[in-house]
Amino acid sequence: MPAEPADGGTESALETRGLEPVPDGERTGRVRELVPTWVAANISVLLLTMGAGLVIFNGLNIWQVLVVAAVAPVVSYGMVGLISIAGKRGGAPGMALSRAVFGQRGNLFPGALIWVARWGWETINAVSGAYAVLTVLDLLFGVRGSTPLIVVTLLFFVGCTFVVSGLGISALRVCSTWSTYLFGAFSVLVLGYLLFTTDWSAVFGKPAGSTAMMIAGIGTIAAGGISWVPSGPDFTRYLPRTASSRGVVGATVGGAGIVVLPMVLMGAVMAVGTPDLATAQDPVSFIGELLPTWIAVPYLLVALVGMLLINSMSMYSAGFTAQTLGIKVPRAWAVSVNAVISLVFGFLLMVVATSFFGSFISFLTLLAVAFSAWIGVFGVDMLRRPSYDGPALLDTTRTSAYWYRGGFAWQAMSAWAVALVVGLLFTKVDWFAGPLAGTWLGRNGLGWVVGIVTSGVLYAVLPRAVPAAPAAAPERESVAAGSLSN
């Protein structure tokens, strides 16, 4: 099989570039563009529901929620930012760079798991977007949800997502920037309304919960950010290799934090007056009950755009992941697979599932564990890897420098597999409990931390996999690495 071909750049509105590393001449991105990117990745009313869950299920008071909301994005998006540095080093998507770590064949295993995990994330967001449309229709026209209407709203939301994600990085940047401005303005409006209508004595009078529930809450909120870690390089591959690594991490954490912190706090405040918020089957309609129509409708419409962008970003990365699995179609069409899956699973979640919040938290917990094993291995490898061989990333034959033994880097594969099993041993959700879930780590929802530490330590102590020497031909010139100190 020949090496995978290049398929174009990004000068037009439609991005046609696939897995191939971005040439230096096309690396015109700026670090500050990451701020609206990660703001857009968090514009979701689900953060309100999660903030309410911290009060209702975890029993935390407002000060403990503040700590959780501040720490969670630093932890999760700190990891996103660190792994994103690999993008500016190698100029390729995260799961393409992962071939250098796991081998051309070995990468299929974590790649397939991450691709499947994205199905759930995109389904959750598609459902939230559809519920937002249904709520707006109810508020404006009194139209109640029905099965045919659910199908129509899902088709509308997923269709818009497919279009934006198919267009590529330029469209995502433009949409992210404008949605950041709009969402920020309406969030200030909602905050002002809550400031004058909330019973603050009840908010500040709530007793404190346990430290264990705070730790578990940090894990729950951080899980959403952890799901973006393998996608981080996808959004930094157009940065020049000289871009500041500290700036990449700072912009990533800052962009996410300025949304996560106030949204989670708003959800916690809302939960004091609406204790059934976190248990509702519909995670969106409560906004129409708590806010006047003149605020609720435009706020939901802006949030709808945000949720569309979240799914578009996820599908954008999913297209690359599908290509690394050998699906021989352009990236813009690879996302169609995830779009269809979102429609099917979204319908089942809206019509069949009895508890949205329970399904959502269970999914987030398993998602974090599934991604954690990859994060530990890739992170340790990135810290000690001097360069990425661009042509070798695309060459899926035995001639690739990243073929290793039979296409597998057994060190990375072993560390990943062991960490995945160990992480699940400490994990508990509604329908699954590992045998070690009753320990302190398990009770505090730290199975994902166990996974990262296990995979990272194990991979660090195993002998390093040595890639084959690249050919001497000019076309096999290695992609130079950027220093962490840049």
Residue, then its C-alpha position, 0 to 999 in steps of 0.5 A: m500500500p502506498a503512503e497516504p496522499a496529501d489532499g490540499g490546504t486551507e486557503s479556501a473556505l473548504e478545508t481539504r487537508g487530511l492527515e498530512p502534516v501542514p507545511d511551514g508556509e501554511r502555518t499562519g495561525r496565532v496562539r490567541e485564536l485558541v481562546p475562542t476555540w476553547v470558549a466555543a468548545n464549552i458553550s453548552v447548557l449542560l454545564l448548568t445541569m452539571g453545576a446543579g448536580l454538584v449541589i443536588f447530588n454531591g451536596l456541595n455549597i456555593w463556595q465548594v462549587l466555586v472551588v470545583a469550577a475553578v480547579a476542573p478546567v485547569v486540570s482538564y484543559g491544562m492536559v489539553g494544552l500540553i498535548s496540543i504542543a504536539g500539534k505545533r511540533g508535528g503539524a498533524p492531527g493528534m491521532a495521526l501523531s499517535r501513530a508514532v507512539f503506538g505504531q501504524r497498526g497498534n494505533l488502530f486500537p486506541g484510535a478505534l476506542i476514541w472514535v467510538a467514545r466520540w459517538g457518545w459525546e456527539t450524541i449527548n450534544a446533539v440531544s442537548g441541541a435538539y432539546a434547545v430547539l424544542t424549548v424555543l418552539d415551545l416558548l414562542f409558539g406553544v409547540r410541544g415535543s413529539t416523536p416526529l418533531i424530535v426526529v426533525t430537530l435532530l436532523f436539523f441540528v446534526g445537519c448543521t453540524f455536518v456542514v460546519s465541521g465539513l467546511g473545516i478549520s477556517a469555518l470553525r474559527v469564524c463561528s467560534t469567534w462570533s459565538t464567543y462574543l454573543f454568548g458572553a453578552f447574553s451570559v452577562l444578561v443572565l447573570g444580571y437577572l439572577l443577581f436580582t432575582t435569586d434568594w441569596s440567603a438560601v444560596f449562602g445558607k446551604p451547608a457544606g458537603s464532604t471533601a470527597m464529594m468535592i473531589a468527585g465533582i472535580g472529576t465530573i466537570a473535568a471529564g468533559g475537558i479530558s475528552w478533548v485531549p486527543s483533539g488538542p493537536d488538531f487545532t494547533r497544527y496550523l501554528p508555527r513551530t516557534a509559537s509559544s508553548r506556554g501561550v498554547v497552554g494558557a490560551t487553552v485553559g483561559g478560553a475554557g475557564i472563562v466559560v466553565l467557571p461562571m456556567v457551573l456557578m450559575g447552575a449551582v445557583m439555579a439549583v437552589g430554587t429549582p432542586d429538580l433541575a438536575t434530575a429532569q429528563d430534558p436538560v434544557s427546558f428549565i431555562g424557559e421556566l427560570l428566565p423570562t421569555w425575552i432572555a430565555v429565547p435569545y440565550l437558548l439560540v446562542a447556546l444552540v450555536g455553541m452546542l452546534l460548534i462543540n459537535s462540529m469540533s468533535m466531528y472535525s476531529a472524528g474525521f481525522t480519527a476515522q482516516t487513521l483507522g483506514i477509512k479512505v475518504p476525504r475528511a469532510w466525508a469521514v464526519s458523515v459516519n459520526a453524523v449518522i451515528s449521532l442521529v440514531f443514538g440521539f433518537l434513542l436517548m431522547v425517546v427511550a432513556t429514562s434519565f438524561f442526567g444519569s446517562f450523561i454522568s455515566f458516559l462522562t465517567l467512562l469517557a474520561v477513563a477511556f481517554s486517560a490510558w492514551i493520555g499517559v502514554f502519549g504525554v510521556d512520549m511527547l516529552r521525550r520525543p525529539s521529532y515527528d517524521g511527517p512522511a512516516l506518519l502517512d506511510t502505513t506500509r512496512t517501510s514506515a519508520y513507525w512500523y516497529r515490530g509488525g506494525f506495533a510498538w509493544q511498549a505503548m500498547s502494553a502500557w495502554a492496555v494495562a492502564l485501561v483495565v486498571g482504570l476501569l477497576f476503580t470506576k463505578v457508574d449506574w450500570f457498572a462497578g469495578p472490583l476496586a470502586g469501593t476504595w478511596l480512589g474509586r469512591n472519589g471518581l478518580g479512576w481516570v487519574v489512576g489510568i493516566v498515572t498507570s499508563g504514564v509510569l509504565y510507559a516511562v519505565l519500559p524500554r523505548a521503541v526505536p523507529a526505523a531509520p528514515a530513508a535518505a530521500p529528501e521527501r522523507e525529511s523529518v518534521a522538526a520538533g518545537s521546544l517545550s520552552n518556546 
